[in-house]
Amino acid sequence: MAVEQLKRVVDSTHADIVIDSSWKYLGLEAMQDMWTNRQLPGRVIDITPSIVSASWSSNIDLEDFGLDVRQSKGIEIDFWLFENTLADARYVIIDDEYVIPDSQLPHFILTNPFDGLTELLADRAIALLNG
C-alpha cells in the first residue's frame, strides 16, 4: 500500500527522490539499482551527504545522545538543499522517525513504521509539493 501511495505522489507531482536513510551508505548507484530492481516508483537522483559515519551510527544508540545528533538527518537535508536547489524549492521529508529540526516541520510528514505512507499522508505530500 505504501508503495502505491508513493507512486501516486510521484505521478501527481513529478517529484524526484533524494535518499536520506541508513541505506544511503551503500552509495548512490546502489540505491538507484535497488530502486530499479524492486520496481519502486519515481527516480532516485541523489543521496544526502553523511555527517555521521555508517560504522559509528551502527554501533551506538542515538537515544543516548542529545537532540542535535539525533537531528543529523535534518542537517543533512538542509545541506543537500543548500547545495542543490533554490531557497524556495518545494520538498517533503517522509520519515517514520521525528529526526528533524523545527525549521523543517512545514515539510515533514511523520509516518507510522507499521503503516508507512498512507493515503492521507500521500494527499498531504501532494498538496505540499504542488503548492
C-alpha positions in Angstrom: 0.0 0.0 0.0 2.8 2.5 0.9 4.4 1.9 -2.5 1.1 2.6 -4.3 0.9 5.9 -2.3 4.4 6.8 -3.2 3.6 6.2 -6.9 0.6 8.4 -6.5 2.8 11.2 -5.0 5.4 10.9 -7.8 2.8 10.7 -10.6 0.9 13.7 -9.2 3.9 15.9 -8.6 6.7 14.7 -10.9 8.9 14.8 -7.8 12.4 13.2 -7.8 13.7 11.3 -4.8 16.7 12.1 -2.6 17.5 9.4 -0.1 18.5 10.2 3.5 18.3 6.8 5.1 20.9 4.4 6.6 20.6 2.6 3.2 22.4 5.6 1.6 25.7 4.3 3.0 25.7 1.8 0.1 26.1 4.7 -2.3 24.0 6.4 -4.9 24.5 3.8 -7.6 23.5 1.0 -5.3 20.4 3.0 -4.2 19.4 3.6 -7.8 19.9 -0.1 -8.7 17.9 -1.2 -5.7 15.1 1.2 -6.6 15.0 -0.2 -10.2 15.3 -3.9 -9.1 12.5 -3.5 -6.7 10.4 -1.6 -9.3 9.8 1.3 -6.9 8.2 4.4 -8.2 10.0 7.6 -9.1 13.6 8.4 -9.8 16.3 8.5 -7.2 18.5 11.4 -8.2 20.8 11.7 -5.2 21.6 10.8 -1.6 22.2 13.4 1.1 25.7 13.8 2.5 26.6 12.0 5.6 27.6 13.8 8.7 27.7 10.7 10.8 29.7 7.7 9.5 27.9 4.4 8.9 30.2 2.5 11.2 29.7 5.0 14.1 25.9 5.2 13.7 25.5 1.4 13.6 27.4 0.9 16.8 25.6 3.5 19.0 22.1 4.1 20.3 21.2 7.6 19.2 18.8 7.9 22.1 21.8 8.1 24.3 22.8 11.4 22.6 21.4 14.9 22.6 18.8 16.2 20.2 21.4 17.7 17.9 22.9 14.3 17.0 19.5 12.7 16.5 18.6 15.5 14.1 21.5 14.8 11.8 19.1 13.8 9.1 17.7 17.3 9.2 21.2 18.8 8.9 22.0 16.5 6.0 18.8 17.5 4.2 19.4 21.2 4.8 22.9 20.8 3.4 21.7 19.0 0.3 19.0 21.6 -0.3 21.6 24.4 0.1 23.9 22.7 -2.4 21.3 21.6 -4.9 18.2 23.8 -5.0 16.9 27.3 -4.8 15.8 28.6 -1.4 12.1 28.3 -2.3 12.2 24.7 -3.5 9.2 22.6 -2.7 10.1 19.4 -0.9 8.7 16.9 1.6 10.5 14.8 4.1 8.8 11.5 4.7 10.1 9.5 7.7 8.9 7.2 10.4 11.2 9.0 13.0 11.0 12.5 14.2 14.6 13.5 13.5 14.4 17.0 12.0 14.8 20.5 13.4 11.7 22.6 13.9 12.5 24.7 10.8 11.7 21.7 8.6 8.3 20.9 10.3 6.3 22.5 7.4 7.9 20.0 5.0 7.8 17.0 7.3 5.4 14.0 7.1 5.7 11.6 10.0 4.6 8.1 9.1 3.8 5.1 11.3 6.6 2.5 10.9 3.9 -0.2 10.5 1.6 1.6 8.1 4.1 3.6 6.1 2.8 6.2 3.7 -0.9 6.2 3.9 -3.4 7.7 1.5 -4.0 10.6 3.9 -0.3 11.3 4.2 0.2 11.0 0.5 -2.5 13.6 0.0 -0.6 15.9 2.3 2.7 15.3 0.4 1.0 16.0 -2.9 -0.5 19.3 -1.6 2.9 20.4 -0.2 4.7 19.6 -3.4 2.1 21.1 -5.7 1.8 24.2 -3.6 
